[in-house]
Amino acid sequence: MCGLAGLLLPSPGRQEEQLAALAAAMGTAIAHRGPDDSGTWVDAPAGVALAHQRLSILDLSPLGHQPMASVDGRYVLAYNGEIYNFSQLRGQLEALGARFRGHSDTEVLLAAFSAWGVEESLRRCNGMFALALWDRSERCLWLARDRVGKKPLYYGWAGDTLVFGSELKALWRHPQFDNGIDRDALTLLLRLDYIPAPHCIHERTFKLMPGRLLRLDAAAVAAGASSHQPELAQRPFWDARERMRAALAAPFAGGDAEAEQRLDELLRDAVGLRMVADVPVGVFLSGGADSSIVTSMMQAQSTRPVHSFSIGFEGSHHDEAPLAREVAGYLHTDHTELYVNGADALAVVPQLPAMFDEPFADASQVPTALVARLARRGVTVALSGDGGDELFFGYSRYQRALRNWRMLSRVPLTLRRSLARLADGQGEASRSGGLAALLAEMGARGIGDVYRNRVARWRDPAAVVPGARAVESFYHLADPLEGAGTPADAMMLADFVTYLPDDLLCKVDRTSMAVSLEARAPLLDWRVAEFAWSLPLDMKLRAGVSKFLLKKVLLRYLPASMVHRGKRGFGAPVTAWLRGDLKSWAGDLLSPQRLAAEGVLDAAAVAQVWQRFGQGERKWHTHLWNVLMFQAWQDYWRQSRAAVRGDG
């Protein structure tokens, strides 16, 4: 895994040495993503510079150095990721006459661009990636991100210059990047705990969406951010909604046995592809179905014990370490387990703003950071079970939303709308449950509205951010599938395109890359996703058993006692923290005087929630954690900018 950064000027205006120094500084800011090697490439007459930080995984020799130029000299690439089917692509390219010096997937990717063009090459790739590709012939920059959104890519304007990179830290190093806080985007953080692409916490700054390709040239840069429309400019080479609709239109026609065999074959191949590396490979093992099936298939394809890692929490009622230990013992993996206490977890909290460098408030970021740190002691690559819940109906909130939607559907729409008006003006009261929560859902137009209430934190975030407009996300669609599929499919799609890349995969990317660890997710192989979408709901939820087919496959590897057990999740005791060791820290960040002086959040609205929490209303910890993560991030951002300007 690696990190990339760079810039493109609206017209040539800097000397090569200046561009190289600036690109190198941007790369150095994300050196943790790739500590093994670094490089820059500059074309001063074109006004472009690329920087790369390398974490060596395939071809550890200098032949894998980046930025790398294609053999024909047309393309120059800075690339973050892995193309898992690079050997297959290499064989196809060799048949066309291509010749290779090393055995890195970067070299294969460049040859593919020369042979097939950019968009067609990306369609042929099975992998995770974010890339910046300079086309010397067309004098344009291509930015691209993998289908699911495993790897991040930010871009924006610093003055009149386009800057881009794997993390915001890289963009911050440009001396003209003084982009303020996007208040509208902040409402997304308060609602969801994260800011989904293409939005970003900064004005004039964007995230590339999963499965998207963006072409930029000097004219587009000169036009500036005000004319840039990311939803239109970022064109899909793979669109999850369209692929799901196609899968639903051609559903799997076999029975349980055929589906089980097909899923087993797909998953084994996906796992096997992700075990290829020139460095040690391990697995995150929680003991749940998703990580257990990945671990089982790794061990089945390995000639020696697989390295597995789990974290345990002292005094916790949700400790998964014993489950992981049981699975590891049955599979005979080389298992490493670390028990941590509250102090160990809380020590991570001050590091979170620097780790994520965009405000992010999924509190499971803390245990994820701890298990990534543990794994890095023994391996450079770790596989995870991410994606199983979104593809195989694993969340209990799906069932609750379906129940609520069925009940609402029995009430005439006119009556529901009248009742919904009673909820107007209640603001955050609907978050506390009871009648207020029920009334808030009465006006639902479809399953999308009901499900949004399952995942939302602040229900009226614009009321907390003066001057902001509440931005809508994919969760605001009444029917995300636009008439195709079932309400269950619609909820899984919403999570797949929003929660999965912008929360779960962001969390894993930042926590793993903070310790220079590459994380791979076999369940998110696009072939597995499209097969899962073709399955009827009965193969995902049957007789109250969620992830039914996935667990049927797992029963081939583990006994039933290790497969059929309750989901515990991977969370953090935020309520206990905020009432205990973090109370003083939180009180300082939430001080009305401080909030009023900063002028971003409504001090009275935040103070009311902090007071209710102090009175014992447990549910408010979700509201408070995203405010706290934003406040802590503001401190970090100000310090970072002061360091770049040299006034701090």
Secondary structure, DSSP 8 states (H G I E B T S, - for coil): -EEEEEEE-SS--S-HHHHHHHHHHHHHTTGGG-BSEEEEEEEGGGTEEEEEEE---S--SGGG-SSEE-TTSSEEEEEEEEETTHHHHHHHHHHTT---SS--HHHHHHHHHHHH-HHHHHHH--EEEEEEEEETTTTEEEEEE-SS--S--EEEEETTEEEEESSHHHHHTSTT----B-HHHHHHHHHHSS--TT--SBTTEEE--TTEEEEE-HHHHHH-GGG--HHHHSEESS-HHHHHHHHHHS---S-HHHHHHHHHHHHHHHHHHHT--SS-EEEE--SSHHHHHHHHHHHHT-SS--EEEEEEETT-TT--HHHHHHHHHHHT-EEEEEEE-HHHHHTTGGGHHHHHSS----TTHHHHHHHHHHHHTT-SEEE--TTHHHHHT--HHHHHHHHHHHHHHTS-HHHHHHHHHTTTT-GGGGGG-HHHHHHHHTT--SHHHHHHHHH-SSSSGGGTSTT------GGG-S-TTTTSS-HHHHHHHHIIIIIIIIIIIHHHHHHHHTTT-EEE-GGG-HHHHHHHHTS-GGGTEETTEETHHHHHHHTTTS-HHHHS---------HHHHHHTTTHHHHHHHT-HHHHHHH-SS-HHHHHHHHHHHHTT-GGGHHHHHHHHHHHHHHHHHHHHHHHHHT--
